[in-house]
Amino acid sequence: MEQREGSVEDLGRLIDAEFWSGKRVFVTGHTGFKGAWLCQWLTDLGSHVTGYALDPPTDPNLFDALKLSQGLEKDHRADVRDAARLAESVRQAQPVRLSCEIPAETYAVNVLGTAGVVCVRLFLPGPVIPPAEILFQPAIQRHK
């Protein structure tokens, strides 16, 4: 298959594995689909990942299929709206604090980026996300 600039296949060359190796990372929503993929990716790069989320939202789910609880430093099951518990979990994890160094950019990316995705979705016909079985299959096979 021909690779083109900006292709998914090219993504691996853009990731600085050396940067992420050994870093302490705190991921909220780690039991959801995107959070599970992020945790898998970060652990594959050698990061020490702590997750914080409610129980997985579906059964089956990617978090369990990837057996991520075995690869995490800590697997917190709690609501991000519980500020005291969240603060204690972050304190224990001692993650890289890039978002604290650039809080306005972090906020803008998360809030405005999400709003942009929601707005774009309003103009797209039909389902946007393929069935879960199609998305989970490669990861599930890899971790059997």
Secondary structure, DSSP 8 states (H G I E B T S, - for coil): ----TT-GGGHHHHS-HHHHTT-EEEEETTTSHHHHHHHHHHHHTT-EEEEEESS-SSSS-HHHHTTGGGT-SEEEE--TT-HHHHHHHHHHH----HHHHSHHHHHIIIIIHHHHHHHHHHT--S-SS--HHHHHHHHHHHT-
